[in-house]
Amino acid sequence: MSRMRRVRVLSLMLVLPLAGCLTWSPAGMSAEDLLLQPEPPERVRVVTNEGAELILEMPVIRAGALVATAAPGAVLVRDVRSLEVEKVNIVRTIGLTLPGVIILALVAKRSCRC
């Protein structure tokens, strides 16, 4: 295997587990209750009554609207159909990380044999 191909494969194995780390799950509460928690979420995915999806970063409620303070975006609280927050998905993370670790160990073992 060429050196450049090895670098690409290694990069893929290091980046792939990041895709499994986070997933969206229903908040299970109103926007007001969600943001009044001691540690409110940094990102919230909002589905409006019209079906549009928005990801709001650092959301706050101002004048009856859910507003992103870190990036442009806002939606009226009355127009929110569902709220989702990011959660760590341990099973997917382990499922994507473990094979990469095994492959890295096998490659390292093989390359150490001269």
Secondary structure, 3 states (H helix, E strand, C coil): CCHHHHHHHHHHHHHHHHHHHEEEEECCCCHHHHHCCCCCCCEEEEEECCCCEEEEECEEEECCEEEECCCCCEEEHHHEEEEEEEEECHHHHHHHHHHHHHHHHHHHHHHHCC
